[in-house]
Amino acid sequence: MRQLGKLHCQEINHNDDAPWVIFFHGYGADANDLFSLGEIIPTKKTYNWLFPNGNLEVPIGPAWTGRAWWTIDMMEIQRAQERGEHRDFSNDTPKGMSKAYDLAMEMIRQMKVPWNKIVLGGFSQGAMLATEIYLRAPETPKGLVIMSGTLVHQDEWKQYVPNRAGQRFYQSHGINDAVLGYKQAQKLETLLTQNGMKGSLQGFRGGHEIPMPVITQIGEYLNTIP
């Protein structure tokens, strides 16, 4: 573990001069959850990997806790599922996202790595945070990987996306995702592409997960971004 600011991180450092991939985990997981991706994503180029631990401890079962970037009303998501619906966060600014953003930005400042050598990404809640950082960063990061993310406070993001016009992103989402709906992922893709970014939503037959085809596609994306 390595501490950067107030965040504890797992890292795989191959070469101090290589670019970094920073992956933020989802709600209820921790830094170990995505760590294996740094070992199995196939890349021709050398990348270093950083996996921060969420700043909050949250209950996810009897005597069982995980980490998160901000709190989520899981009962609200469950009630939507029971109605056969998906919770739409597109007009919401998650309470606590601003603090998570500040902590992540301080972490990146302490890395002392230029933005053009940083790929930001994450899964679920972590993908939302990665997108927020990518769009608001003072300089354009090297890339963006969105795994099973969703659209949040779309009015704010819509203002920032034109600053990343021409940049490529990677996005994946399970067509049968019961936690974050596929339609909301499509809305995120539309927001990014209609405002100048390049990329397309890679849907797969599955749920809230990261299947092997996605892992392969992330490697292809990392191989081709300049």
C-alpha positions in Angstrom: 0.0 0.0 0.0 1.1 3.6 -0.7 -0.5 6.6 0.8 -1.0 9.6 -1.4 -2.7 12.5 0.5 -5.4 10.9 2.6 -5.9 7.9 0.3 -4.3 4.5 0.6 -3.5 2.9 -2.7 -2.3 -0.3 -4.2 0.1 0.1 -7.0 2.0 -1.8 -9.7 5.0 0.2 -10.8 6.9 -1.2 -13.8 8.8 1.9 -14.9 8.9 5.4 -13.5 8.8 6.9 -17.0 5.7 4.9 -18.1 2.2 6.4 -18.1 -0.2 5.5 -15.2 -3.6 3.9 -15.2 -5.7 4.9 -12.2 -8.7 2.7 -11.6 -11.3 3.7 -8.9 -13.3 0.8 -7.5 -17.1 0.6 -7.1 -19.4 1.0 -4.1 -18.7 -1.5 -1.4 -15.5 -2.9 -2.9 -11.9 -1.7 -2.1 -8.6 -1.2 -3.8 -8.0 -5.0 -4.1 -11.2 -5.4 -6.2 -9.7 -4.1 -9.5 -6.0 -4.9 -8.7 -5.9 -8.0 -10.9 -6.8 -5.9 -13.9 -3.3 -4.4 -13.8 -2.0 -7.9 -14.2 -4.3 -9.3 -16.8 -5.2 -6.4 -19.2 -3.1 -7.1 -22.3 -1.1 -4.1 -23.3 1.8 -3.8 -25.7 2.9 -0.6 -24.1 4.2 -0.5 -20.5 1.8 1.0 -18.0 2.0 1.6 -14.2 -1.2 1.0 -12.3 -2.7 2.7 -9.2 -5.8 1.5 -7.3 -7.0 3.9 -4.6 -9.1 2.8 -1.6 -12.4 4.6 -1.2 -12.4 7.3 1.6 -15.6 5.9 3.2 -16.3 2.7 5.0 -19.8 1.4 4.3 -21.8 -1.6 5.5 -22.5 -4.2 2.8 -23.7 -7.1 4.9 -23.9 -8.5 8.5 -20.5 -7.7 10.1 -19.1 -6.9 6.6 -17.9 -3.6 5.3 -16.5 -2.2 2.1 -15.2 1.1 0.9 -17.0 3.8 -1.2 -16.4 7.2 -2.6 -19.8 8.5 -1.4 -22.8 7.1 0.2 -25.6 5.6 -1.9 -29.2 4.8 -1.0 -29.1 1.1 -2.0 -32.7 0.6 -0.8 -33.8 3.3 -3.4 -32.0 1.3 -6.1 -33.6 -1.9 -4.9 -37.1 -0.4 -4.9 -36.6 0.8 -8.5 -35.5 -2.8 -9.4 -38.7 -4.2 -7.8 -40.7 -1.8 -10.0 -38.8 -3.1 -13.0 -37.1 0.3 -13.4 -33.6 1.7 -13.0 -32.6 4.6 -10.9 -31.8 7.6 -13.1 -29.0 9.7 -11.6 -28.5 12.0 -14.6 -29.8 15.1 -12.9 -28.3 14.3 -9.5 -25.0 15.6 -8.0 -24.1 12.8 -5.6 -23.7 14.1 -2.0 -20.0 13.5 -1.2 -18.7 13.4 -4.8 -17.1 16.8 -4.4 -15.1 15.6 -1.4 -14.1 12.4 -3.2 -13.0 14.6 -6.1 -10.8 16.8 -3.9 -9.2 13.8 -2.3 -8.5 12.2 -5.6 -7.0 15.4 -7.0 -4.7 15.7 -4.0 -3.7 12.1 -4.6 -2.8 12.9 -8.2 -0.9 16.0 -7.3 1.2 14.0 -4.9 2.0 11.4 -7.7 3.8 14.2 -9.5 2.9 12.7 -12.9 1.8 15.0 -15.8 -1.9 14.7 -16.8 -1.0 13.5 -20.3 0.5 10.4 -18.8 -2.5 9.5 -16.7 -5.4 7.3 -17.8 -8.4 7.6 -15.5 -11.0 4.8 -15.2 -13.2 2.9 -12.8 -16.1 0.6 -12.3 -19.6 1.7 -11.4 -19.3 4.5 -8.7 -15.6 4.6 -9.5 -16.4 5.2 -13.2 -18.5 8.2 -12.2 -15.6 9.6 -10.2 -13.1 8.9 -12.9 -15.3 10.7 -15.5 -15.7 13.7 -13.1 -11.9 14.0 -12.7 -11.3 13.5 -16.4 -13.7 16.2 -17.5 -12.6 18.7 -14.8 -8.9 18.2 -14.8 -6.8 21.4 -15.5 -5.2 19.6 -18.4 -6.4 16.8 -20.7 -5.6 13.4 -19.3 -4.3 10.6 -21.5 -7.5 8.6 -21.5 -10.8 7.6 -19.9 -12.1 4.1 -19.2 -15.8 3.8 -18.1 -16.8 0.4 -16.8 -20.5 0.1 -15.9 -20.7 3.7 -15.1 -23.7 6.1 -15.5 -24.5 9.7 -16.2 -24.7 12.1 -13.2 -25.2 15.9 -13.0 -25.4 16.1 -16.8 -25.7 19.9 -17.0 -22.3 20.2 -15.3 -20.7 17.5 -17.5 -22.1 19.0 -20.6 -20.2 22.2 -19.9 -16.9 20.4 -19.6 -17.0 17.8 -22.4 -16.2 20.3 -25.2 -12.9 20.9 -23.5 -12.1 17.3 -24.3 -13.3 17.4 -28.0 -11.4 14.9 -30.2 -10.3 12.8 -27.2 -11.1 9.1 -27.2 -12.8 7.2 -24.4 -13.7 3.6 -23.7 -17.1 2.6 -22.3 -18.6 -0.8 -21.5 -21.9 -1.8 -19.9 -24.0 -4.9 -19.4 -27.2 -4.9 -21.3 -28.9 -6.7 -18.4 -27.3 -4.6 -15.7 -29.8 -4.5 -12.8 -27.9 -1.9 -10.7 -27.2 0.9 -13.3 -29.4 0.7 -16.3 -28.1 0.3 -19.9 -30.3 3.2 -21.1 -28.5 5.6 -18.7 -25.2 4.4 -20.0 -26.4 5.2 -23.5 -27.3 8.7 -22.3 -23.7 9.1 -21.0 -22.3 7.9 -24.4 -24.6 10.4 -26.2 -23.5 13.3 -23.9 -19.8 12.6 -24.6 -20.0 12.0 -28.3 -22.5 14.8 -29.2 -20.2 17.3 -27.4 -17.0 16.3 -29.3 -15.5 13.2 -27.7 -14.8 10.0 -29.7 -15.9 6.6 -28.5 -18.8 4.2 -28.4 -20.6 2.2 -25.8 -19.5 -1.5 -25.9 -22.6 -3.4 -24.6 -22.3 -7.0 -23.6 -24.8 -9.7 -22.6 -24.4 -9.6 -18.9 -25.0 -7.6 -15.7 -23.0 -5.4 -13.4 -19.6 -6.9 -14.1 -16.3 -6.8 -16.1 -16.2 -9.8 -18.5 -13.2 -11.0 -20.3 -14.1 -9.3 -23.7 -14.1 -6.0 -21.8 -10.7 -6.7 -20.4 -9.4 -7.4 -23.9 -11.0 -4.2 -25.3 -9.5 -2.1 -22.5 -6.1 -3.4 -23.5 -6.8 -2.5 -27.2 -7.8 1.0 -26.1 -4.7 1.5 -24.0 -2.5 0.2 -26.9 -4.0 2.8 -29.4 -4.3 6.0 -27.4 -1.4 8.4 -28.1 
